[in-house]
Amino acid sequence: MFNINPESMIDSVIEALEGAGSTVSEEQFFKIAGAINDEMPGVLQVIVQGMAEHWRTEALKAGGWGSKYAPAITYEVEGNKGEIYLDDELLDKGTNKPNIMFAMMMEKGVRSWSIKDALMKSDKVKIGKDGVKYIYIPLPVATPRKKGQGNMQSHFGKREMTDEIYKIVKGGGKIPQGTTLPSGQDVSGLTKYNTRQFHSQYGMFRCVSENSKGWQYPHIPAEPIFPSVLQEVDKTINHVITEFLSAIVKEFSG
């Protein structure tokens, strides 16, 4: 979250007024100051709206969870104050999770955690004849990326089918046992299925029991976007304010 208001632009304003002060009369000077005060809310709106769009664009360009991060970015402008922030009440339509959660995962990274322990707490867990708890889970696989499509989304676990495999499953076929991706990942049983929302998805199902080995979610390092956005704020404010003040000084000092 960051705020933009006249105080954050004061250096640019003072510099322009000082520059104008040596070439204009007292009457012109006060007209310039008054015009700046009157027009500042509109300029602020332009800056805040533009920076919010820039932040969203940077999130989307980053790939991964960026498509779920971007919708959380919003802004408000009231009088001479603008605020750009992550809305913690917005929910992602696909997962019903707060969009801000995906933003924080990108900004701060994700610590390693036990997938198995989390799955065993699900109300969908069953108990086998041997008394061992188990659950079947889908593992989604991404379709082949088109040229220029960008990074693969993280929720596919970096699983991306080849063109040959895609030709089989898109028509309803099922990938035989022992099939692996070029990365070495096993995609045995990969097929096309429908989600609860009746959306087509590609993936395979795996059984996880309380005796299963592994199933540890890896540590994911942070891929922060916000620091670079803040740097762009300073550049944008300087550029817009300089252009705005130059126009005001030119108008009232002619």
ZINORJO-V338428 format. One record per backbone hydrogen bond with DSSP energy under -1.0 kcal/mol. NH is the residue of the N-H (numbers start at 1). CO is the residue of the C=O. If there is no record, write none. Layout:
nh=NH co=CO
nh=NH co=CO
This chain:
nh=2 co=84
nh=4 co=82
nh=8 co=5
nh=9 co=6
nh=13 co=9
nh=14 co=10
nh=15 co=11
nh=16 co=12
nh=17 co=13
nh=18 co=14
nh=19 co=15
nh=20 co=16
nh=21 co=17
nh=23 co=20
nh=24 co=20
nh=29 co=25
nh=30 co=26
nh=31 co=27
nh=32 co=28
nh=33 co=29
nh=34 co=30
nh=35 co=31
nh=36 co=32
nh=37 co=33
nh=38 co=34
nh=39 co=35
nh=40 co=36
nh=43 co=39
nh=44 co=40
nh=45 co=41
nh=46 co=42
nh=47 co=43
nh=48 co=44
nh=49 co=45
nh=50 co=46
nh=51 co=47
nh=52 co=48
nh=53 co=49
nh=54 co=50
nh=55 co=51
nh=56 co=52
nh=57 co=53
nh=58 co=54
nh=59 co=55
nh=60 co=56
nh=61 co=57
nh=62 co=58
nh=63 co=60
nh=66 co=63
nh=68 co=65
nh=69 co=65
nh=70 co=66
nh=72 co=69
nh=73 co=70
nh=74 co=85
nh=76 co=83
nh=78 co=81
nh=81 co=78
nh=82 co=4
nh=83 co=76
nh=84 co=2
nh=85 co=74
nh=87 co=72
nh=92 co=97
nh=96 co=92
nh=99 co=90
nh=101 co=98
nh=103 co=99
nh=104 co=100
nh=105 co=101
nh=106 co=102
nh=107 co=103
nh=108 co=104
nh=109 co=105
nh=110 co=220
nh=113 co=217
nh=115 co=215
nh=116 co=215
nh=118 co=114
nh=119 co=115
nh=120 co=116
nh=121 co=118
nh=122 co=119
nh=125 co=122
nh=126 co=134
nh=128 co=132
nh=131 co=128
nh=134 co=126
nh=135 co=208
nh=137 co=206
nh=139 co=204
nh=141 co=202
nh=142 co=159
nh=149 co=146
nh=156 co=153
nh=157 co=154
nh=159 co=156
nh=161 co=142
nh=166 co=162
nh=167 co=163
nh=169 co=165
nh=170 co=166
nh=172 co=169
nh=173 co=168
nh=175 co=190
nh=179 co=176
nh=181 co=185
nh=184 co=181
nh=187 co=179
nh=189 co=175
nh=190 co=187
nh=191 co=203
nh=193 co=201
nh=195 co=199
nh=198 co=195
nh=201 co=193
nh=203 co=191
nh=204 co=139
nh=206 co=137
nh=208 co=135
nh=210 co=133
nh=212 co=209
nh=217 co=113
nh=220 co=110
nh=223 co=106
nh=229 co=225
nh=230 co=226
nh=231 co=227
nh=232 co=228
nh=233 co=229
nh=234 co=230
nh=235 co=231
nh=236 co=232
nh=237 co=233
nh=238 co=234
nh=239 co=235
nh=240 co=236
nh=241 co=237
nh=242 co=238
nh=243 co=239
nh=244 co=240
nh=245 co=241
nh=246 co=242
nh=247 co=243
nh=248 co=244
nh=249 co=245
nh=250 co=246
nh=251 co=247
nh=252 co=248
nh=253 co=249
